[in-house]
Structure formats: structure tokens, C-alpha cells
Amino acid sequence: MAGLLALLSILLMISDYLQWKHLDLQALTDILLFPDSGIIEIQHQGRRQRFKCFSLYLNRWFLIVILRDQQQSKNFLLLADRFGSVTDYLNFRHQILKMSRVQYAT
């Protein structure tokens, strides 16, 4: 009986994982930085949105970006494993931190 329950729970975990991967691939979001203008653009499912105001919260493991405009706000939790490489993630962090400093300096 215990073996049957273990097998059932493993099958449920595999099913959940496959559903998550399917949703994950459908919900790809591109975040583009425009350092000269201080704008962050989000591209998600064919729609583009631009944000001028943003806040950052970070530690050594992740970066939270809160984007705001007059009508809405969006929150993103960015992890290194969601980028092409750790170097890409570190470059993104460096660039958005520079943009944040410029935003608060003006």
C-alpha cells in the first residue's frame, strides 16, 4: 500500500512539473533596459509596456524589480538561473543598479 502511494505521489509530482514547464514556456517575459532614457520596457505575450519609475530590492541571490506608472505596477523576481548565463544576470544587475542611481540622483 505504501509503495502504491509513493508511486502515485511521484506521478502527481511529474504531472505538476510538466504543467509548470508548459506554463513557464508560454509566459516568457523580456525585460529591456534603456539606460540613456531611464526606461524599462516589458514585452509579454506580444504586448509592450514602458515604465519610467522603478524600485529595486536585492541581495546576493535575487533581485526584485517593482515597476510603476500612473495606472499600474508590476513586480518581478529575477533569479540568475532565468538568464542565459550568470554573466548575463550580473551584467543586467549592474546596468539596472546604475539606472537606479541615476533615477534617484535627478
TIGU-169667 format. One line per 2 residues: number of its first residue (from 1); their letters; for each residue x, y, z of C-alpha. Coordinates in steps of 0.1 Angstrom, whole numbers, plus 2048, in hexadecimal, padded with zeros to 3 digits. Example, Ala and Ser with C-alpha at 12.3 -4.5 7.8 and 13.67 -1.06 7.14 Angstrom:
# TIGU-169667
1) as) 87B/7D3/84E; 889/7F5/847
//
This chain:
# TIGU-169667
1) ma) 800/800/800; 81C/818/809
3) gl) 82D/810/7E7; 80D/819/7D5
5) la) 80A/83A/7E7; 82F/842/7E0
7) ll) 82A/83A/7BB; 80A/850/7B9
9) si) 81B/86D/7CA; 839/86B/7B2
11) ll) 821/86A/794; 80F/889/7A2
13) mi) 830/89B/7A6; 83A/893/782
15) sd) 818/89F/776; 81B/8C0/78A
17) yl) 83E/8C5/77D; 834/8C0/758
19) qw) 817/8D8/75D; 82E/8F2/76D
21) kh) 847/8EE/750; 82B/8F3/736
23) ld) 81F/912/748; 842/91E/74C
25) lq) 849/91C/727; 829/92E/71E
27) al) 830/94B/736; 852/956/72B
29) td) 858/97B/733; 873/991/725
31) il) 881/9AE/739; 893/9C8/725
33) lf) 8A7/9E4/735; 8AC/A06/724
35) pd) 8C7/A16/73A; 8C9/A37/726
37) sg) 8A4/A3E/72D; 8A0/A2B/74D
39) ii) 883/A17/73F; 87C/9F2/745
41) ei) 867/9E0/72B; 854/9C0/731
43) qh) 84B/9A9/714; 832/98E/71E
45) qg) 81B/97B/706; 81F/994/6EA
47) rr) 817/9B2/700; 831/9CD/709
49) qr) 830/9E3/727; 848/9FE/731
51) fk) 850/A0A/754; 864/A28/75F
53) cf) 861/A23/785; 86F/A04/796
55) sl) 87C/9F8/7B7; 895/9DD/7BE
57) yl) 89A/9C5/7DB; 8B7/9AD/7D9
59) nr) 8CD/996/7EB; 8E8/97E/7DE
61) wf) 8CF/964/7D2; 8B3/977/7C1
63) li) 8A7/999/7B5; 883/9A7/7B9
65) vi) 879/9C2/7A0; 85A/9D6/7A7
67) lr) 84E/9E9/788; 835/A05/78C
69) dq) 822/A1D/776; 801/A31/77A
71) qq) 7EA/A13/774; 7FC/9F5/781
73) sk) 81A/9E4/791; 82B/9C4/789
75) nf) 843/9AF/79F; 85E/998/793
77) ll) 874/980/7A6; 893/97B/791
79) la) 8AA/95D/797; 8CB/954/787
81) dr) 8BE/933/779; 8A4/945/764
83) fg) 8BF/956/74F; 8D5/947/734
85) sv) 8F2/947/74B; 8FD/954/76D
87) td) 912/96F/75B; 8F2/97B/749
89) yl) 8E0/97D/76B; 8FD/990/77B
91) nf) 8FF/9A9/75E; 8DA/9AF/760
93) rh) 8DC/9B5/785; 8F9/9CD/780
95) qi) 8E7/9E0/765; 8C6/9E3/778
97) lk) 8D9/9EE/797; 8E9/A0A/783
99) ms) 8C7/A14/776; 8B9/A15/799
101) rv) 8D5/A2B/7A6; 8CF/A44/789
103) qy) 8AA/A43/790; 8AE/A4D/7B4
105) at) 8CA/A66/7AD; 8B3/A7B/797
//
